Every structure is written in C-alpha cells, then in structure tokens.
C-alpha cells in the first residue's frame, strides 16, 4: 500500500494545482545545505492557513527541507 503524504485539506488544495506545476514544485525546493534548488523526497504535506506546507528531505544531501506553496490567495477548490 502506498502512503499518501497529504492531509485531506492539503490534498484538496494540491489537486487544484495543474499536474505540470505540481511536478515543478516538487522538483524545485531550496536546500540551504546544497545552496541550490533540489527535489524534495519522502515529504509530508499539510494545509496551514490556506497554504500547503511541504516538509521532507533534500534528494541530494538528505537534509530537511520545507516549501510553502501559497494557495490562500487563489480561489478555493470546488
């Protein structure tokens, strides 16, 4: 069984983002250790004040990385 990293609220917000943009968001997370944009691995996603908070690990060095996807300004998903 595959684990769903999204809480139900985060999943609704994520589903409103086009698939190509989702792929770009996951592939471009800033890693302070690598000092560059990296892919996020083994992440979880929660909704916080209408935004999505991704927390996982840098695919390159393994350090913790976080990305906030600001969706609170967008129209709510159906």
C-alpha positions in Angstrom: 0.0 0.0 0.0 1.3 3.4 -1.0 1.4 6.1 1.7 -0.4 9.4 0.9 1.8 12.2 2.2 -1.1 14.7 2.1 -3.6 15.5 4.8 -7.2 15.7 3.3 -7.2 19.5 3.4 -3.7 19.7 1.7 -4.8 17.2 -0.9 -7.8 19.4 -1.9 -5.5 22.4 -2.3 -2.9 20.3 -4.2 -5.5 18.9 -6.6 -6.3 22.4 -7.7 -2.8 22.9 -9.0 -2.2 21.7 -12.6 -0.1 18.5 -12.8 2.8 20.2 -14.6 3.1 22.8 -11.9 2.9 20.1 -9.2 5.9 18.4 -10.8 7.8 21.7 -10.9 7.0 22.5 -7.3 8.3 19.1 -6.1 11.5 19.4 -8.2 12.4 22.9 -7.1 12.8 23.1 -3.3 15.6 25.3 -1.9 18.2 23.4 0.1 20.2 25.6 2.4 22.9 22.9 2.7 23.3 22.4 -1.0 22.7 26.1 -1.6 20.6 25.2 -4.7 17.2 24.1 -5.8 16.7 20.3 -5.3 14.0 17.7 -5.5 12.1 17.0 -2.3 11.9 13.4 -1.1 9.9 11.5 1.4 7.7 14.5 2.2 4.5 15.2 4.0 2.0 18.0 3.2 -0.3 19.8 5.5 -2.6 22.8 5.0 -1.7 25.8 7.1 -3.9 29.0 6.8 -4.9 28.1 3.3 -1.4 27.3 2.1 0.4 24.0 1.6 3.4 23.2 3.7 5.7 20.5 2.3 8.3 19.1 4.6 10.7 16.4 3.6 14.3 15.7 2.7 16.7 17.1 0.0 17.1 14.4 -2.6 20.8 15.3 -2.9 22.1 15.6 0.7 19.3 14.3 2.9 18.8 17.4 5.0 15.3 18.6 6.0 13.8 21.0 3.5 10.5 22.9 3.7 8.5 24.6 0.9 5.4 26.8 1.4 3.0 26.8 -1.6 0.9 29.9 -1.3 -2.6 28.9 -2.3 -4.6 31.1 0.1 -4.8 33.9 -2.5 -6.2 31.5 -5.1 -9.9 30.8 -5.5 -10.9 27.8 -3.3 -11.1 24.4 -5.0 -14.6 23.0 -5.7 
